[in-house]
Amino acid sequence: MKKMAILLVIIVALLVLMGVLTTMKKEEKSKENPYGKDKLDPATVNQLDDPNYQNLILPQELEQDLKDNKDLTVYYYSPKNAYSEKTTPVVAPLAEKLGIDLVQYNLLEFEQGWSDYGIKDTPTIVHYKNGKEQERIVGLKEEETFKKWFEDNDIN
């Protein structure tokens, strides 16, 4: 009986230790992150090293680019949205292949983007010309649909 209690205490201690180490690892990974925030949602932390999520734009940058009447194409997504998770591995490489600078706006970390840019669902891609919205495409689509949308809207 004593051996069983000791074994149980050891197992619980190992589980607690694993939990603490996992939390510390995520906190360490989120320090000095490209979002400029002290604390990130774990779903965002999981994407920090993913090559499909490296062309980020911060709210201040996007706001300034639009005020400066720039042309840009913004991919609004949420790391916790299943459709975004399926769309990003399609559109990020496609945009790169087509020579499109598709900047990524994380709505989980910067929730003001929902109202600031009229985003109702994720994923949403919006093309701005001279700082004004021209076109948008919403939801999970086939690669060919995104390719046609980029080409039809002369995005490059």
Secondary structure, DSSP 4 states (H G I P E B T S, - for coil): -HHHHHHHHHHHHHHHHHHHHHHHHHHHHHTT-TT--S---HHHHTTTT-GGG--B--HHHHHHHHHTT--EEEEEE-TT-HHHHHHHHHHHHHHHHHT--EEEEETTT-THHHHHTT--SSSEEEEEETTEEEEEEES---HHHHHHHHHHTT--
